[in-house]
Amino acid sequence: VVAWLATQGVSGEMAETVALASGGDLRRAADLSGDDQVARRHDAWRTAPDRLDGSGAAVAVLVEELRGLIDEAQGPIDARHETELKDLAEREERLGTRGSGRRDLEAAHKREIRRLRMDELRFGMGTLAGVYRDRLRSTPSQRDLAALDVLRDANQALIRNPNEALLLQAMFLRLGPQ
């Protein structure tokens, strides 16, 4: 992915971050290559363990911040969806609503947003896993090994389409302070 991004004109460090965030998906990598906030989201996830102090308040603040960053990443998609719905409404006005495809378009929009949010959560969990793996390499500890299990469990829970905030809160509470 990094090599492909280089052929697309994406520079070294940005290409590395985008490749990590894309999870090997070239479509997502292409979308992220123009996202100037991907590095900011990466840093927010990477520094998350250092912000955990064992309190629910710290977890709540962290989860809201991370979800806000995901919301920001969703912004361009929301704008495009709004334009598509506006264009559809104009077409319905001219031609009528029968067979306009509104339901299909709205369903496709929901799927696209869900995919983006899942991709962002997996990117975040992958970033966290990298932090704990790096710690294990330098000073092996049972705590960091257990953190990887917590992250694996949270990643598997994404399959069941859980409440995003509750999933993250439970995950960070289990990770605990460093």
Phi, psi and omega in degrees: 000318179299315180298318179297317179298323178298321178292341179268001177092013178271129185283169187319287185295320178297319179298319178297314181294316179295320178298317177297314182293332184280341181061028178087001181269112183296326177299313179293321178300318179297318178296317184285338183298337177260006183265105183283357180258359183298322179293324178295318178294320178301314180296322180297317178291319183297324182269356183304315181301327180288342181268353180279125181242009180093353181263149175295330180296316179297320179296315181299316180296315181297315181297317179296321178296313181295319177294325176297320177294323177293320177301318178297320179295331180281343184310309180299325178292317178301318180296317179296318179298319179299318179295317180297319179291324177295315178299319179296318179299320178295319179294319177297322179299318182283318190250348185100163186270342183298123178073022184284339180085016181303313182299317179295319180296315180296322177294319178296321178298315179299318179296318181295318179293316179298318179297317179299314183294321177295317179299318180294320178294318178295321175301313180297315180293324176295321177296315178299317179300321177298321178299312182291325176295319178298320179295321179296324179293321184276312179219091183303133176215152179294326181298315180290326176295318177296326179298322178296324176294320178299315180294321177297316179297317180295320179296319178292328179294337179299334180299327183275007177056056185283172171294121185302312183296315181294320178300312182294319179299313180298319181297311182291327176294321178291327179293321176065180182290155181262000000 
